[in-house]
């Protein structure tokens, strides 16, 4: 993902590797995988939160004009192909891969060890009871990120009306 690349980031990573005797680079999210090209001598392990190649081009939306789509569509397809090569076929030569989903890990080739590390979730006891007559919901997210904006729009169009049909309680939703 060239949108995350910067010469400054590469220079800083190289400097830190040199000065601090780094033994392993953990790459959080695919968009930072580019660092592997510039520091190939240090073992690196990406954390695959999902198969990003399935999502690319997640930033291309229907709100774009035809000229914008004409410019960005080839870039998006290149991004998708590169993502799949890195994720599914380990084209950058990672020493191992970490996954939070067994289904995603199963889709990736066996060119390096794969480890499943699901995100731990523990439901703790509520300190306050739910109210029988009302239900207040707060959703926090950045609407400058197209998947969040599109997800919230989808939720409001397809889920929220159904949710309201299923309850007699006063329901409030705050999107922040």
N, C-alpha and C positions, 0 to 999 in steps of 0.2 A: 504494500500500500504506500505509494509514493507520497501521499498526503501527510504521512507521519515522518518521512525521512528528512533529516537535516544533517548538514556537514558538522554542525556544532554537536549534535548528539553523538555522531560517530567519533569525533575527536575526543569528546568527554569520556566516552566508553573506553576508547583505546588508552587514554591517559590513566583512568582509574585501574584498568587491567594491569597496566605497567607498574604503577606506583604501589598498588595494594596487593599484588600477587594473587589475583582472583583465580579461583579454581573451577568455578562453574558459573555460567550465565543462565538465569531463569528468565525466560521470555514470556511475559504475561500478555496474552492476546497476539493474534497473528500479525497485526499491523506493525509490531515491533520486531518481527522475524528478520527484517533486513539487516540487523546488526550482525547476524551470523556470517554474512558475506564479507564483512570487514574485520571480523575477529575470528577467523576459522580455527585458530590454534587452541582456543579455550572450548572445552565441552559446553554444550548448550542444551537446555531442555525447555520446550514450550509447554505452556498450560493451555490446552484446548478447551475453552469454555463452551464451544460448539464448533461445528464445521462451518467456518466463516464462508467458505466457497459456496455454501448453500444460500447464504444471505446476500452475497455480492450480486449485483450492485445495490446494496440496501439503501444507498443514498439517492438512487435514481427513482424519482416518483412521478406520478401522473401530473403533478402541478407544473412540471417543466414544459416550456414551450417547444414546438418542433425544432427550431434551430438549436436550442440548448441540448435537446436529445440527440440531434445529429452530431454534435460536437463530442458529447460525453459518452454515447453508446459504445463506440470502439474502445475507449479507455476502460469502460466498465467490463466489457468482455475480456480484455487483456487481464484486468484485475482478477476476474473470476478464474480464468485459466491458471494464472500464477498462484492463486490461493489454493486451488485444487492440487497443483503439483507439489506445493510445499506441505500441505496438510495430509493428503492421501498417499503421496508417493515419496515424501521426505526428500525433496530435491535439494534442500539446504544441508542435509547431512546431520540432523540433530542426533545426539547420543541416546536419547530416550524421549518419550512423550508422555505427558500426564493428561488425563481426561477426567471430566466430572460426570460423563455419561458413558455407560457401557455400550449403548447403541452406537455412539460416535466412535468409540475405540474399535469396535468390531468392523467398521468401514475402512479403517486405515490399514495400509499394507504392513507387513512384518519386517520392514527394513531396520527397525530398531526396537528395543523393548518398549512396551506400552504398560502404563500403570493407571489404574482407576483410583481416583481420589475424589469421591463425591463430596459436594459441599455439605458439611454437617449442619443439620437443622435440628434444634431441640425445642419442642414446644413446652414452654414453662407455664406453670399455673398462672392464670390471670389474677392480678391483685384486686381488680374491681370486677364485679359481675356485669354481664351484658344487660342492657336495659330492655325490658319486654316491649316497651312502647316506641322505641326509636333505635336507629342504627346509624352511626356517623362513620363515614369512610374518608380517609385522607390518602391521596396518591401523590407522591413526590417524584418529579422527574424533569429532565430538561427538554423543553419543547423545541429547542434549536437542533435537536437530534432527530432526524426524520423518522426513524423507527418508533420513537416514543410518541411523536405527534400522530403518526398513522395508527399506532396501537390504541391511543386514547380515542381517536375518532372512531375506530372499529368498535371499541368497547361501548362508546356512547350510542352507536347505531344498532349494534347487534346484541349486546349483553345487558346493558342498563335497562332498556324497556322490558326485557324478560324478567330481570331481577325485580323490578317494581311490580310486575304482575303477580309475583309469588309471595308478596308480603303485605300485611295490613299496617305494619309499623311505619312511623314517620322515618324516612330515609333521607340523609343528606350526604352528598358527595362533593368533596373539595379536591380540585385538581390544581396542584401548585407546581 
